[in-house]
Amino acid sequence: MLSLFQRKRPPPSSGTASTPTPPADPGKGLTRPEPAASLLATPRRQRLLEHIWQRTSLSRRQFATLYLAPLERYAELVQQFPASESHHHAYPGGMLDHGLEIVAYALKLRQSHLLPAGTTPEAQAAQAEAWTAGIAYAALLHDVGKVAVDLHVEYADGTVWHPWHGPLRRPYRFRYRKEREYRLHSAATGLLYARLLDPGIFDWIAGYPDLWAALLYVLAGQYEHAGTLGELVVRADQASVAQELGGDPSKALAAPKHALQRKLLDGLRFLLREEFKLNQPQASDGWLTQDALWLVSKTVSDKLRAHLLQQGTDGIPASNTAVFNVLQDHGIALPTPDGKAIWKATVASDAGWSHSFTFLKLSPALIWEAAERPAPFAGQVQVEKEQGDVAQQVPAAPGAAHASPAPALSSTPLYLRSRCNSFGRSAMRRNGLWFTGGSGSATTSRSDAGFCSRSGTITSA
């Protein structure tokens, strides 16, 4: 399954699928079942499919296997059934429309979350596409049990159809069961999801225990145990319902606090691309070594706040101290061995220039793909250790590994110290965030996501 992952290619030009010629009238009160291609061929459904694809990081071939195939099976199963009798999407084909909408909304929400939370950049990168797909599957399947317990479906001869028999093959009629129990459809989902997701998908998702557990909880209707995945499905469901009923879906999609994390990352990437100078001997905003990006703390805080305020971003901290805390709380600034946000170090070039700064330390994998990453600084970044510990030298480039030690550090106190409220978390890049997969994918290497060890020794991870 992982071999599917390659770097995303531009979408090939493709027109809307042609709508087949309608067949003859199946009979009074009967509906003729349609193939998935026909059901999904309407312009609106084609637009929803395009939105879903655009919110993944997959080629068309990968998308066809991991997303389109389950969506086609879903379409064939739900046919022209409504999503409800008299509430939302209560019209022929409403269940299919609702299914596509909630997947699109869920993936839009997913873009503001780094998952699984609390893990390393490499772990998040390796699991990025699995979590994206798992969220889509949970959204698609959350109501599919209604077909099994809310509807009475029969063929023209009165034979009762059940969804575990497979898709409808002959003209059918349906009605809502008067005695149906509202919450039972969540429990009934387990009867059907194996018909929509193939064994290879289950094998893939089951390889990530946290994701697998969250998905199973959603499919069992136990959203309270499903963490972020459950939250995203609920909010996507609310957005789809609000849109159908003439409400404002944006309220359900209101950005959670995790959206600030993405805005901070996007702001840093913009500044590093357009404004910051790196690896300059004497007038630089930061230095890139083999395993870390060292940004001058006051410079990055001032410019990042100014950039985000100019963009109209809400919730921007009003002081540098608060910026440092937020960057560390969101796993962007890596903590010192003592749990602080601010590092103090001396930069020493091969030409003999050196100077001490206070820094924020970031993983380069947060900012660049491997092919886009600038060349490392030809010198050293020497970290000051607290309480008289020996300073650690960080060679910036392989050729600098045996350079002379940098001069002794200045005794100037740190510009600022920021209390660590949480250990550094991590990030990926997918449509602006990191991801990784198999051959040809955008990957992060161990050296790209180097970290200081718990003892404080700087290593190339």
Phi and psi in degrees as a GROMACS rama.xvg file:
@    title "Ramachandran Plot"
@    xaxis  label "Phi"
@    yaxis  label "Psi"
@TYPE xy
-65.8627  -23.3249  LEU-2
-65.8994  -12.4542  SER-3
-68.8243  -24.7929  LEU-4
-77.9515  120.472  PHE-5
-134.348  171.533  GLN-6
-70.0031  142.646  ARG-7
-65.2076  132.631  LYS-8
-101.38  157.907  ARG-9
-60.0048  143.921  PRO-10
-65.0975  132.139  PRO-11
-67.9276  151.375  PRO-12
-66.7932  129.68  SER-13
-150.674  137.523  SER-14
-87.7274  169.763  GLY-15
-65.8966  136.237  THR-16
-57.2247  140.385  ALA-17
-72.5008  145.561  SER-18
-87.5691  125.084  THR-19
-62.8861  155.605  PRO-20
-65.2108  129.336  THR-21
-58.5457  138.545  PRO-22
-76.1806  176.667  PRO-23
-64.7292  159.229  ALA-24
-57.2224  123.998  ASP-25
-75.0216  -11.4542  PRO-26
128.072  156.86  GLY-27
-61.9546  128.301  LYS-28
76.7394  4.06869  GLY-29
-109.966  151.966  LEU-30
-119.979  130.909  THR-31
-82.7444  129.391  ARG-32
-65.301  146.145  PRO-33
-117.383  152.754  GLU-34
-72.4656  161.664  PRO-35
-58.1579  -40.0715  ALA-36
-58.6278  -38.71  ALA-37
-72.458  -42.8735  SER-38
-63.4192  -35.6818  LEU-39
-92.0948  3.91619  LEU-40
-83.5408  -10.0571  ALA-41
-65.0178  149.564  THR-42
-55.4901  -41.0908  PRO-43
-65.8771  -42.4478  ARG-44
-69.1932  -34.3157  ARG-45
-64.2032  -38.2738  GLN-46
-64.7946  -40.7323  ARG-47
-63.7586  -41.3762  LEU-48
-61.5534  -39.0036  LEU-49
-66.0818  -41.029  GLU-50
-61.0003  -41.4764  HIS-51
-62.723  -46.3471  ILE-52
-61.0436  -42.1778  TRP-53
-64.8665  -21.9768  GLN-54
-94.2906  9.82435  ARG-55
-108.94  178.591  THR-56
-119.406  43.308  SER-57
-117.983  155.224  LEU-58
-73.164  170.21  SER-59
-61.4359  -38.3895  ARG-60
-64.4237  -44.3801  ARG-61
-63.9372  -43.1631  GLN-62
-61.1161  -38.8192  PHE-63
-61.6637  -37.7703  ALA-64
-76.4057  -46.9795  THR-65
-88.8126  -23.9407  LEU-66
-122.213  -53.7804  TYR-67
-64.6695  -40.233  LEU-68
-60.7406  -48.8086  ALA-69
-62.3548  -36.5934  PRO-70
-65.5494  -37.5404  LEU-71
-67.5043  -40.2614  GLU-72
-64.4768  -39.0872  ARG-73
-61.6629  -45.6798  TYR-74
-59.4739  -44.446  ALA-75
-66.6026  -30.5929  GLU-76
-75.8968  -43.9975  LEU-77
-89.5385  -16.3744  VAL-78
46.6552  -120.145  GLN-79
-106.134  22.4152  GLN-80
-70.2595  143.672  PHE-81
-74.0291  164.854  PRO-82
-82.9829  -23.2282  ALA-83
-154.733  166.859  SER-84
-77.0665  -40.6631  GLU-85
-147.51  13.4434  SER-86
-106.659  -111.479  HIS-87
-92.4079  148.569  HIS-88
50.3207  41.5184  HIS-89
-90.4841  60.5926  ALA-90
-148.685  161.109  TYR-91
-56.2178  126.794  PRO-92
87.0551  2.38357  GLY-93
-64.1884  -33.5538  GLY-94
-67.176  -38.1849  MET-95
-67.0374  -43.6243  LEU-96
-61.0316  -44.7311  ASP-97
-62.2172  -40.7174  HIS-98
-61.3607  -44.8812  GLY-99
-67.1778  -41.4759  LEU-100
-62.8585  -45.3385  GLU-101
-68.1355  -33.4845  ILE-102
-64.6347  -45.3085  VAL-103
-62.1584  -43.7256  ALA-104
-66.466  -41.6266  TYR-105
-62.077  -39.9168  ALA-106
-72.5822  -29.7491  LEU-107
-64.4501  -44.3701  LYS-108
-65.0333  -37.0775  LEU-109
-59.6682  -28.6043  ARG-110
-64.4949  -16.4717  GLN-111
-94.5369  7.67403  SER-112
-125.177  138.695  HIS-113
-102.786  114.954  LEU-114
-129.841  148.619  LEU-115
-73.2312  143.311  PRO-116
-65.4447  147.244  ALA-117
81.4578  12.3711  GLY-118
-112.369  176.857  THR-119
-75.3092  161.812  THR-120
-56.2449  -39.2286  PRO-121
-64.763  -40.964  GLU-122
-66.161  -42.9856  ALA-123
-65.5035  -40.2649  GLN-124
-63.5978  -43.961  ALA-125
-65.2767  -28.1515  ALA-126
-101.772  0.923  GLN-127
-56.9785  -52.6099  ALA-128
-70.3741  -30.4185  GLU-129
-64.5571  -43.0183  ALA-130
-66.7515  -40.0407  TRP-131
-60.4671  -47.5768  THR-132
-65.5049  -40.9147  ALA-133
-60.6623  -38.9144  GLY-134
-64.8026  -41.3151  ILE-135
-63.3675  -42.7427  ALA-136
-64.9174  -42.7047  TYR-137
-61.5158  -42.3848  ALA-138
-64.817  -45.2475  ALA-139
-63.3665  -40.4654  LEU-140
-93.0265  -3.84306  LEU-141
-62.8654  -26.7047  HIS-142
-114.011  4.33918  ASP-143
-65.3969  -21.6425  VAL-144
-62.9087  -18.3602  GLY-145
-58.5047  -33.176  LYS-146
-62.2532  -30.7328  VAL-147
-85.2508  -33.166  ALA-148
-121.445  -19.0853  VAL-149
-94.6489  -24.0691  ASP-150
-111.92  142.58  LEU-151
-105.349  116.868  HIS-152
-120.647  135.071  VAL-153
-144.437  156.419  GLU-154
-83.3284  176.844  TYR-155
-59.9929  -31.7133  ALA-156
-86.697  6.64208  ASP-157
91.1311  -4.48797  GLY-158
-65.3628  128.239  THR-159
-77.3044  134.092  VAL-160
-102.625  136.369  TRP-161
-120.274  145.467  HIS-162
-64.6074  -21.9848  PRO-163
-74.4034  -5.5991  TRP-164
-78.126  -12.4523  HIS-165
104.373  179.538  GLY-166
-60.6541  153.706  PRO-167
-62.9714  137.789  LEU-168
-119.747  -11.6724  ARG-169
-131.953  164.099  ARG-170
-52.5612  141.734  PRO-171
-139.515  165.245  TYR-172
-134.151  158.891  ARG-173
-148.013  161.316  PHE-174
-150.837  159.381  ARG-175
-81.1464  139.845  TYR-176
-73.7982  126.772  ARG-177
-67.364  -30.1053  LYS-178
-92.8502  11.5703  GLU-179
-63.6232  149.892  ARG-180
-101.766  128.006  GLU-181
-57.4138  -44.2253  TYR-182
-88.1639  -2.81108  ARG-183
-67.6618  -26.6576  LEU-184
-62.8804  -28.7439  HIS-185
-65.083  -41.2686  SER-186
-69.2018  -26.9774  ALA-187
-80.7165  -11.0659  ALA-188
-57.5416  -34.7537  THR-189
-61.5433  -18.313  GLY-190
-72.9875  -18.8762  LEU-191
-122.699  -22.5945  LEU-192
-67.2791  -23.0003  TYR-193
-70.7405  -16.4516  ALA-194
-81.7229  -19.1181  ARG-195
-103.316  -28.7381  LEU-196
-111.039  131.519  LEU-197
-83.1717  165.307  ASP-198
-57.1249  -33.7571  PRO-199
-62.7243  -37.2086  GLY-200
-66.7761  -42.909  ILE-201
-61.3604  -42.1855  PHE-202
-59.0059  -42.7246  ASP-203
-65.1561  -54.204  TRP-204
-64.8404  -37.452  ILE-205
-64.4338  -16.8119  ALA-206
-73.3078  -7.00714  GLY-207
-120.698  93.1355  TYR-208
-55.1939  -41.1277  PRO-209
-65.0008  -43.0604  ASP-210
-66.2224  -44.5343  LEU-211
-59.1898  -45.0491  TRP-212
-63.6507  -45.3859  ALA-213
-62.1164  -41.6761  ALA-214
-63.4626  -45.1153  LEU-215
-63.5548  -37.9585  LEU-216
-63.0215  -42.6137  TYR-217
-63.2693  -44.708  VAL-218
-66.3307  -21.8537  LEU-219
-90.8603  1.02128  ALA-220
79.627  10.4532  GLY-221
-98.6945  67.3071  GLN-222
-63.3574  -28.1223  TYR-223
-65.5999  -17.7914  GLU-224
-102.934  -0.429129  HIS-225
-95.8082  4.03814  ALA-226
59.0383  -141.336  GLY-227
-60.7756  -37.8528  THR-228
-60.5462  -44.795  LEU-229
-63.2942  -40.1948  GLY-230
-61.6722  -42.2546  GLU-231
-66.2018  -39.9214  LEU-232
-65.3828  -42.9395  VAL-233
-61.0558  -46.4451  VAL-234
-68.3856  -37.1637  ARG-235
-65.6877  -39.6548  ALA-236
-60.9892  -45.1396  ASP-237
-62.1829  -38.7609  GLN-238
-66.2896  -42.3634  ALA-239
-64.346  -43.2696  SER-240
-64.2704  -44.5937  VAL-241
-60.4018  -41.9706  ALA-242
-62.2016  -43.7211  GLN-243
-66.7498  -35.8092  GLU-244
-89.5883  8.08961  LEU-245
83.7298  13.3912  GLY-246
-88.1557  -162.795  GLY-247
-109.698  100.713  ASP-248
-64.6013  -20.2883  PRO-249
-64.3567  -25.5648  SER-250
-66.2898  -39.6653  LYS-251
-70.4444  -25.9826  ALA-252
-93.6962  8.30637  LEU-253
-50.8704  132.77  ALA-254
-63.4532  127.632  ALA-255
-76.796  178.304  PRO-256
-61.3221  -23.8199  LYS-257
-64.6433  -23.0572  HIS-258
-63.6498  -29.5902  ALA-259
-62.0487  -36.7235  LEU-260
-57.6777  -44.8794  GLN-261
-65.9213  -39.9595  ARG-262
-66.0177  -37.994  LYS-263
-62.2887  -45.1318  LEU-264
-64.0394  -45.6106  LEU-265
-61.6053  -38.565  ASP-266
-64.0742  -42.3713  GLY-267
-64.1959  -41.6564  LEU-268
-63.1045  -40.6295  ARG-269
-62.443  -47.6557  PHE-270
-63.2963  -39.6247  LEU-271
-69.6919  -27.9022  LEU-272
-82.4337  -36.4233  ARG-273
-109.991  -27.7938  GLU-274
-125.3  -45.5565  GLU-275
-67.5707  143.098  PHE-276
-104.156  130.804  LYS-277
-114.88  148.269  LEU-278
61.8333  24.4256  ASN-279
-83.4291  143.464  GLN-280
-59.2683  -42.3037  PRO-281
-130.403  -17.276  GLN-282
-130.127  77.339  ALA-283
-129.594  149.46  SER-284
-90.1879  -9.99321  ASP-285
179.522  172.05  GLY-286
-134.524  137.541  TRP-287
-105.592  117.77  LEU-288
-101.109  -175.119  THR-289
-60.3496  -35.8497  GLN-290
-126.528  11.2994  ASP-291
-158.432  153.567  ALA-292
-110.3  119.77  LEU-293
-106.712  111.013  TRP-294
-109.064  133.777  LEU-295
-60.5935  123.67  VAL-296
-60.6873  -50.8207  SER-297
-66.6279  -40.3729  LYS-298
-61.0014  -48.8353  THR-299
-67.1711  -37.8465  VAL-300
-65.9803  -48.058  SER-301
-60.4115  -48.2723  ASP-302
-72.5666  -34.512  LYS-303
-67.7039  -43.6174  LEU-304
-61.8861  -44.019  ARG-305
-63.0052  -42.483  ALA-306
-63.5297  -46.0234  HIS-307
-68.7806  -37.2366  LEU-308
-64.8779  -38.3788  LEU-309
-63.9275  -31.3859  GLN-310
-80.1124  -5.06375  GLN-311
78.4328  21.6485  GLY-312
-73.3706  132.263  THR-313
-84.0145  157.943  ASP-314
76.3694  19.7278  GLY-315
-77.7917  129.392  ILE-316
-59.2287  148.007  PRO-317
-89.1766  -9.02441  ALA-318
-137.048  160.883  SER-319
-61.9426  -39.6468  ASN-320
-57.1755  -45.1799  THR-321
-66.6777  -36.826  ALA-322
-60.6268  -45.301  VAL-323
-60.5292  -42.4915  PHE-324
-62.1559  -45.14  ASN-325
-64.3422  -43.7858  VAL-326
-60.8913  -37.5005  LEU-327
-76.4193  -40.3142  GLN-328
-60.8312  -31.9743  ASP-329
-91.8712  10.1347  HIS-330
74.2498  18.4521  GLY-331
-91.471  -48.7175  ILE-332
-87.7686  125.771  ALA-333
-79.4269  138.15  LEU-334
-77.1718  153.935  PRO-335
-71.1909  168.511  THR-336
-56.7908  -24.107  PRO-337
-90.8812  6.54447  ASP-338
82.2336  17.4231  GLY-339
-97.3896  162.022  LYS-340
-85.8508  -29.7612  ALA-341
-97.0185  128.041  ILE-342
-103.659  148.596  TRP-343
-118.316  132.889  LYS-344
-154.642  160.386  ALA-345
-108.481  131.784  THR-346
-96.343  128.069  VAL-347
-128.235  123.05  ALA-348
-90.77  164.943  SER-349
-66.5998  -21.5213  ASP-350
-80.1632  -2.91794  ALA-351
102.208  -5.0848  GLY-352
-78.8394  142.748  TRP-353
-151.219  152.707  SER-354
-162.142  149.416  HIS-355
-96.6987  142.851  SER-356
-140.972  163.473  PHE-357
-101.128  136.982  THR-358
-127.503  157.344  PHE-359
-102.416  137.295  LEU-360
-107.539  126.422  LYS-361
-123.441  157.52  LEU-362
-80.5397  128.855  SER-363
-56.8299  -26.5134  PRO-364
-64.0202  -18.8344  ALA-365
-70.614  -24.1225  LEU-366
-108.319  -45.675  ILE-367
-123.96  150.094  TRP-368
-75.8644  161.195  GLU-369
-56.7156  -40.4803  ALA-370
-74.0072  -18.8709  ALA-371
-97.7784  -8.70585  GLU-372
-69.1076  131.242  ARG-373
-65.7606  164.847  PRO-374
-67.8998  145.956  ALA-375
-71.7528  159.807  PRO-376
-65.2447  133.913  PHE-377
-87.5307  74.1572  ALA-378
-177.764  -151.43  GLY-379
-135.434  149.367  GLN-380
-115.392  114.971  VAL-381
-104.314  115.923  GLN-382
-85.1272  133.367  VAL-383
-80.6066  133.246  GLU-384
-97.1797  145.798  LYS-385
-76.7907  157.089  GLU-386
56.273  40.2358  GLN-387
79.1963  6.72027  GLY-388
-66.791  156.899  ASP-389
-70.8178  134.092  VAL-390
-64.7325  148.393  ALA-391
-107.339  133.418  GLN-392
-96.1768  133.598  GLN-393
-112.69  101.742  VAL-394
-65.4534  130.739  PRO-395
-78.9273  -35.1578  ALA-396
-132.517  156.674  ALA-397
-52.7773  -37.7337  PRO-398
-69.4448  -15.1873  GLY-399
-94.2167  5.66312  ALA-400
-63.3425  -27.8274  ALA-401
-111.783  22.6325  HIS-402
-69.072  162.221  ALA-403
-65.7312  150.454  SER-404
-60.4634  148.024  PRO-405
-72.6812  157.929  ALA-406
-60.6646  163.396  PRO-407
-60.3101  148.918  ALA-408
-73.6366  149.358  LEU-409
-68.3546  152.438  SER-410
-86.9288  6.14958  SER-411
-57.803  133.618  THR-412
-65.4074  161.134  PRO-413
-58.5117  144.343  LEU-414
-62.0078  -38.8026  TYR-415
-162.257  144.848  LEU-416
-119.822  137.896  ARG-417
-125.152  126.3  SER-418
-69.8803  134.902  ARG-419
-82.7765  120.86  CYS-420
-94.8618  -15.04  ASN-421
-159.748  151.974  SER-422
-68.7332  154.651  PHE-423
-57.4761  133.197  GLY-424
-100.205  -142.525  ARG-425
-150.996  -178.38  SER-426
-154.265  162.986  ALA-427
-135.434  177.347  MET-428
-134.555  116.808  ARG-429
-147.749  115.935  ARG-430
51.6294  48.5447  ASN-431
107.882  -12.9774  GLY-432
-118.138  163.597  LEU-433
-82.9381  148.237  TRP-434
-148.572  169.612  PHE-435
-147.347  164.558  THR-436
-165.735  -133.392  GLY-437
-96.4427  -148.638  GLY-438
-58.7494  131.569  SER-439
85.3713  -3.3967  GLY-440
-82.9751  165.084  SER-441
-75.0497  117.53  ALA-442
-120.212  158.593  THR-443
-111.699  137.732  THR-444
-97.531  166.8  SER-445
-61.4372  -38.1826  ARG-446
-69.9068  -29.9285  SER-447
-63.5045  -30.3133  ASP-448
-116.847  43.2771  ALA-449
-66.3484  150.171  GLY-450
-134.149  157.967  PHE-451
-74.1518  141.211  CYS-452
-74.1359  166.405  SER-453
-61.1325  -28.4411  ARG-454
-78.1741  -12.7907  SER-455
100.741  -7.76985  GLY-456
-70.8942  132.614  THR-457
-82.6494  125.138  ILE-458
-126.391  160.791  THR-459
-93.433  107.444  SER-460
